[in-house]
Amino acid sequence: MLINKKLISNNNLHFIFLFILSLNYLIPLLLFGQPTLFYVDTLDSEIVYNSIIGKLLKGDANAIKLFLNGEIAPLYLRRIFQPFSISYSLFSIEKAYWFIDILVKLTSYFCFYIFAKKINKNIFFCSLVSCLYASSNYPSHEGFGLAFFPYLIYLIIFKEQLKIKHYIILIFFGLNTEILFGGFALPSLIFFIVLIEKNVNYKKLFKILTAFLAPMFLANFNLILIAFSSFEFHRDEFLRESYSVNQSFKLFLNTLFPFPNFKKINYSFIQTLPYTLFIVPTIICSFFSNDKNVRKILIVLLCTILFTVFLKNTYISDFVNEIVLLNKISWGYVSRSYYLLYCLMIIYILRNKIKFFLKVLLFFITTSLFVFQIDAAIVPFYKEKIKRIENYQNLYTFEGYYNFHNYKKIKELVKNERTLSVGLDPMVAVIHEIYVMDGYHSVYPLHYKKKFRKIIEPELNSNSNYKKYFDDWGSRVYTSLYRPANPEKYKLNYIVAKKLGAKFIISSITLKSNSLKLIFGDCEKGFCLYEIL
């Protein structure tokens, strides 16, 4: 505690913890010359979407045609009406991403800190948990909703009189909140407020939520239109995974105690590890805490987890799958509230006197905090610096993911013709303004899924895992399940592909067909271009 008092007396806490957050950028910069991030669902989709939004906002109406044989409409794009997307029209996609990332972290930190000060008088603990929340609130492309929620709770519980500045703040962050990632987390937080606050001022609650939700709905009205549209999207055929009672119970425990798979140290393990380090001790400590508010937050968390598990139970999921409107909605986004609930629980737990188990909790929180700053750099550091893999492609950086192969040469050769990618991410081609037939899309017309399926039917018939993956979900409109399972026997229906509009195939493997002509690259080295004859 002596260290804490010195830190507080020096009034340097914010600088210390903001410096810790900055290590997330500084360490990869020192190691690789550029920051790192987890690429799944970011570099392979959302950032590409943001780059197209930036082009559209600059007046390039043709940019949307790069996607999926021209089947994607601007209204299908999340965040297209949210003000923070303007940054992608002002800067390069990498600068825009890191600019927003920094702002989201700062917002997360200070919003949580403002709330935490009202709960816990120990300023060091408030700063520590605020830093933890800022680190765990990933990824930042989802907007500012979750980052802002601690301040929203602060206004509802502690602010007796709202001023004009508060309404301006509510409107601004409402406009910059995704309805999927932020809106679905909000009910759990309202449940938390009702349980914690004995005398809820429902009139004030209504005013605050209206000032926040009205602009949020306005900025996401395109997604609401899609949800209630009679037009057939690929989501209409979603067949969600269902669980038996025993499986549901295991899912509940795995969600409550998110342990990574220790049998395989990989991308997923590294990404899950820092969450495990602070979540599991927090849950354990909550059972021993004598603070009633901790138990109330635990109730909210348990109810939220039960809701998501309940929807996946066999009997309920069958019902959800039959109702198109319910089936379209990604109910799993409710889980976005978990990490804020965990951090709220911690700040209440730390109000107690420092006993042994709280010291253990602080140790794991601190460890988790530092792992968060290096997690996206661990795999590339091991492969590039320790294992020294020759010609290593660092997928955790913008440069490594988007510019490892010679797509500029591909663009020169294909001009404005459509391409398919085999064993390579087609969204990388979009970054280089190459028109594509495939990609990763959360919303697209059902009729195109059926057309595209005819192209990949030979691969689906030989790969049951990919068949189930594509037919039951289908958001990854790929020519294979990532890299073909059997490159030697890989086949596509090239006749259908050409009729649908494909002229070229960018491939990481050798393709054997009389319908193809190799015109560039070396397939043995993992990158080549074929023309469909």
FENPEFEN-V967303 format. One record per helix or strand. SS is the DSSP state (alpha for helix, beta for strand). FROM is the first residue (numbers start at 1). LEN is the number of residues. If there is no record, write none. Layout:
BEGIN
SS FROM LEN
SS FROM LEN
END
This chain:
BEGIN
alpha 2 8
alpha 13 20
alpha 42 16
alpha 61 6
alpha 68 3
alpha 74 3
alpha 83 8
alpha 93 27
alpha 123 14
alpha 140 3
beta 143 1
alpha 145 14
alpha 164 12
beta 177 1
alpha 179 18
alpha 202 18
alpha 221 7
beta 233 1
alpha 234 4
beta 243 1
alpha 245 12
alpha 267 22
alpha 292 21
beta 313 1
alpha 314 9
alpha 324 5
alpha 331 19
alpha 356 31
alpha 398 5
alpha 407 8
beta 418 5
alpha 426 6
beta 436 1
beta 439 2
beta 445 1
alpha 446 17
alpha 464 9
beta 476 2
alpha 487 3
alpha 494 7
beta 502 6
beta 516 7
alpha 523 3
beta 527 6
END
